[in-house]
Amino acid sequence: MNGDEHDATRNSSLYSALTGAVSRRDTLKRLAAAGFLASGGSPFLLGPVARATTERPSHGGHIRAAASSSSTKDTLDPARGATAIDYCRAFMFYNGLTEYNDKLEPQPCLATSFDSPDGGKHWVFKLRSGVTFHNGKTLTPADVVFSIMRQKKPETASKIKPLVDQIEQVTASAPDEVTIRLTAPNVDFPSITSISHMMIVPNETTDFSKGVGTGPFVCEVFYPGVRSLAKRNPHYWKPNRPYLDSIEMVGIGDKSARVNALLAGDVQIINDVDNHAAERIKRSPRTRLQAINSGNYTDLIMRLDLPPGNRPAFVEGMKYLLDRDHMKSVIFNGYAEIANDQPLPSANPYYFDGLPQRNYDPDRARSLFKKAGVAGAKLSVTASPAANGSVDMANMLQQSSVAAGLKLKIQSAPEEGYWANEWAKSPVSFGNINPRPTANILFSQFFTSDAPWNESHWHDERFDQLVRAARKEPNKTKRKQMYADMQQLIHDHSGLGIPVFITDLTGYSSQLGGTDNPVPLGHMMGYRFAENVWHRS
C-alpha cells in the first residue's frame, strides 16, 4: 500500500467513524433498492454494446458533450456555478481538496490527508506536493486559503455561502498544510470540500474567463452560452489522466435535438435524456443509456411570501393535486420513484420513512382551497422545458385543478435563461434540483432561512437550528432523528411539492469507455466525466 492509499484508507475510516456511515453491504442494499445499481452491483448501462469494466483505457481522441442548459450567464468561476454545464466545466479545469468515491465518501485529492483532532471543529488538510496550475504556478497553502475565504465575501456571490459561513478561519499552518477552523463542529465538513463550488483557484484570482486551475484539462476557448473547448493538461498530477485529448462542451436545450445529435454521432455525451426517447438510445448500436436514481427532483414552488402561497391551506391543497403515480408512469415513463414532498430519496441513509404518503385527493384539495379563500380563483403556473417534466406536470395539474375548483393557466417560459430570469420568481412555478452529496448540504443550500436557493422563501427557526445541530452530532441515531424532524417540517410547512424523484438518464456513445462507475450525484458521472472517459479506437 503506497502513502496515498494508506491516507485514503485512514481518511475513510475516520470519516465513517465521525458520521456513523453505514456499511458497504447496507449501502449497496439501499442503492440497489432505489435503482442506483443493477443486479450485478453496477449502474444501469443499457444498450447492445457492453464491455468488461477491466477493458484497458486508451489515450487520445476528441469528443463533444451536450448539456441541457446553457446561457450567457455560464461561468468558469466555480463559486458561482449554477447549472450542469457549469459543474462539468468546474471538474474539467479545477480540483478540490477532496473528491467523492462511488459511495459518496470524500477521498484525498489536492489534499493527501485530512483529519480533525477535536471531533470536527478544526480540520487539518495536508497538501499534495508537485501540483501546478495551468499557468505553471505551484500549488501552495495560500491558494487554498484564498479559494475558500473568497467564498465568504458578498461580492463573490457564492452559491454555497450558507455552507461557507460556518468557516471561521483558514490558515496556512505549515508549508504543506492548511487548517480550517469552523464556528461549530461539523463531522461532514470534508464532504463540502468535494463539491464543484469548492474547487481551488490560484491566489488572488480575479479573472475566471480562462479557467486556470490544477484540473485535467486546460481551457482553450470559452464563450458563455455558446461553447467551450478543453485541451488535455500535459502536466496533470494524476498519472495517465486524463485520457482524451480534447472536449468540446455545448448546450442543446431541446431534448429531441439533444437525443438526435447523440444518435447521429454529432455528440458523444448528453444529459437529461427524455424518458420517452430512452428506448431509442437503448436500441441503437451506436449508443448506451445510463440510468441512476440519485435524488433529482422537479418541484412545484409556491412562494410563501406572495399570495396565494401566504395562505397555508392553499399550499397544502396544491400538494394534494399532485397525481404522483400518474406522473411517474405517464410523464417519466416509469423512470422515477414516488416522492412525498420531502427532498431525500429512499436510498439516502437519513431518509425518513415515517411520513404518511400524501396521495392525490382533489376533494381534499377543494376543501382546503375553500378554507384558503381561493375557491374558483384564476391562477397562473410558470413552467419550462428547463425544469425536467414541468410542462407536462403543469398540464396534469391544470386538469386536476378543475375537479378541485381552481382555474389554472400555464405560463410557458423558454428554456434559455429560465434559471436566471424565471425560476421561483412568480407566485407558483416549477424548479428542478440536482442531487447533493449529503442531507446537510442539500438542506443548507435550499431550505434554511438564509439559503441562496430557498425557492419558496420558507423560514423556520427550528429547522435552521436542527441543520446546525446535525452538523456537530457524531451519534448516528441522534442525527437520524434530527433529519427525520427536518423532513417532517419540510413536508408539513414548506412551499414545495415534490411528487417524484427522477431517474437521471445520461446518453453515451458506445465508443466511450470509462462510464461504468459513476459518482451517483447526477448526470454525466456526477458531472465528472471529463477525467474518466476515454475513446475506443
Secondary structure as UniProt FT lines:
FT   HELIX           3..19
FT   HELIX           24..34
FT   TURN            39..40
FT   STRAND          44..46
FT   TURN            53..54
FT   STRAND          62..67
FT   TURN            72..73
FT   HELIX           78..80
FT   HELIX           84..93
FT   STRAND          98..100
FT   TURN            102..103
FT   STRAND          106..108
FT   STRAND          111..115
FT   TURN            117..118
FT   STRAND          122..127
FT   TURN            129..130
FT   TURN            134..135
FT   HELIX           141..149
FT   HELIX           150..152
FT   HELIX           154..156
FT   TURN            159..160
FT   HELIX           161..164
FT   TURN            165..166
FT   STRAND          167..174
FT   TURN            175..176
FT   STRAND          177..182
FT   TURN            187..188
FT   HELIX           189..192
FT   TURN            193..194
FT   HELIX           196..198
FT   TURN            203..204
FT   TURN            209..210
FT   STRAND          217..223
FT   TURN            224..226
FT   STRAND          227..232
FT   TURN            234..235
FT   TURN            239..240
FT   STRAND          246..251
FT   HELIX           255..263
FT   TURN            264..265
FT   STRAND          269..270
FT   HELIX           275..277
FT   HELIX           278..283
FT   TURN            285..286
FT   STRAND          287..302
FT   TURN            304..305
FT   TURN            307..310
FT   HELIX           312..319
FT   TURN            320..321
FT   HELIX           324..326
FT   HELIX           327..331
FT   TURN            333..334
FT   STRAND          336..338
FT   TURN            346..347
FT   TURN            349..350
FT   TURN            353..354
FT   HELIX           362..372
FT   TURN            375..376
FT   STRAND          378..383
FT   TURN            385..386
FT   TURN            388..389
FT   HELIX           390..403
FT   TURN            404..405
FT   STRAND          407..412
FT   TURN            416..417
FT   HELIX           418..421
FT   TURN            422..425
FT   STRAND          428..433
FT   HELIX           439..446
FT   TURN            449..450
FT   TURN            452..453
FT   TURN            455..456
FT   HELIX           461..471
FT   HELIX           476..493
FT   STRAND          496..497
FT   STRAND          500..509
FT   TURN            510..511
FT   STRAND          512..513
FT   HELIX           523..526
FT   TURN            527..528
FT   HELIX           529..532
FT   STRAND          534..535
//
